[in-house]
Amino acid sequence: MRYYKIRKMDISNGPGVRISIFMQGCTFNCPSCFNKETHDFEGGKEFDENTINQVLSLCELKYVTGLSICLRRIRIIRSIPQI
C-alpha cells in the first residue's frame, strides 16, 4: 500500500486539528479532480512500519484531536502488512 502525503496539522478533513494521511491510488479519474497526482497506484511513498510509527508519534502531539485517513478509490484487496 502507498500514500501520497501526511499532513501534520489539518483542519479541513474532520473536527479539530488532525493528522491526515492521503492514500495513493484512484480509478475514478474525475475531469475536475484537484489531486491527479494521487491517481497512480505505483506513485507516492511506501506505507510501511516506519510510516505507521511516524503517524503514531504525530498523534501524540498535544494539539492533535484526531486522525483522518483520506482514501481515494484504493485497491482494498492489496496486501496490508501485519504489525
C-alpha positions as CSV (number, residue, x, y, z in Angstrom):
1,M,0.0,0.0,0.0
2,R,1.2,3.5,-0.8
3,Y,0.5,7.0,0.4
4,Y,0.8,10.4,-1.1
5,K,1.2,12.8,1.8
6,I,0.9,13.1,5.6
7,R,-0.3,16.4,6.9
8,K,0.9,17.2,10.4
9,M,-1.7,19.9,11.1
10,D,-5.0,19.6,9.1
11,I,-8.3,21.4,9.9
12,S,-10.2,20.5,6.7
13,N,-10.6,16.7,7.0
14,G,-12.5,16.4,10.2
15,P,-13.2,18.1,13.5
16,G,-10.4,19.9,15.3
17,V,-6.7,19.7,14.4
18,R,-5.9,16.4,12.9
19,I,-3.1,14.3,11.4
20,S,-4.2,13.4,7.9
21,I,-2.8,10.6,5.6
22,F,-3.7,10.9,1.9
23,M,-3.5,7.4,0.4
24,Q,-2.3,6.8,-3.2
25,G,-4.3,5.4,-6.0
26,C,-7.7,6.2,-7.6
27,T,-9.5,4.7,-10.6
28,F,-12.2,7.4,-10.9
29,N,-10.1,9.9,-13.0
30,C,-12.6,12.7,-12.5
31,P,-12.0,15.5,-15.0
32,S,-12.2,18.2,-12.3
33,C,-10.0,16.3,-9.8
34,F,-7.6,18.6,-7.9
35,N,-5.4,15.7,-6.8
36,K,-4.5,14.0,-10.1
37,E,-1.0,13.2,-8.7
38,T,-2.7,10.7,-6.3
39,H,-4.2,8.5,-9.1
40,D,-1.2,6.3,-9.9
41,F,-1.2,3.2,-7.7
42,E,2.6,3.0,-8.0
43,G,3.2,6.7,-7.1
44,G,3.7,8.2,-3.8
45,K,5.6,6.5,-0.9
46,E,5.5,3.0,0.6
47,F,3.2,2.8,3.6
48,D,5.3,0.7,6.0
49,E,6.1,0.2,9.7
50,N,8.2,3.4,9.7
51,T,5.2,5.4,8.3
52,I,2.9,3.9,11.0
53,N,5.4,4.9,13.7
54,Q,5.7,8.4,12.4
55,V,1.9,8.8,12.3
56,L,1.5,7.4,15.9
57,S,4.2,9.8,17.1
58,L,2.4,12.8,15.4
59,C,-0.9,11.7,17.0
60,E,0.7,12.1,20.5
61,L,1.2,15.9,20.0
62,K,-0.9,17.9,22.4
63,Y,-2.8,19.9,19.8
64,V,-3.9,16.8,17.8
65,T,-7.5,15.8,18.2
66,G,-7.8,13.0,15.7
67,L,-6.5,11.1,12.7
68,S,-8.0,11.2,9.2
69,I,-7.2,8.6,6.6
70,C,-8.2,10.0,3.3
71,L,-8.9,7.4,0.7
72,R,-9.5,7.7,-3.0
73,R,-10.7,4.5,-4.6
74,I,-7.8,2.4,-3.4
75,R,-7.4,-1.3,-4.0
76,I,-8.6,-2.7,-0.7
77,I,-7.6,-6.2,-1.7
78,R,-3.9,-5.4,-1.9
79,S,-2.0,-7.0,1.0
80,I,-1.7,-5.0,4.2
81,P,1.3,-5.9,6.3
82,Q,0.5,-7.3,9.7
83,I,2.0,-5.2,12.5
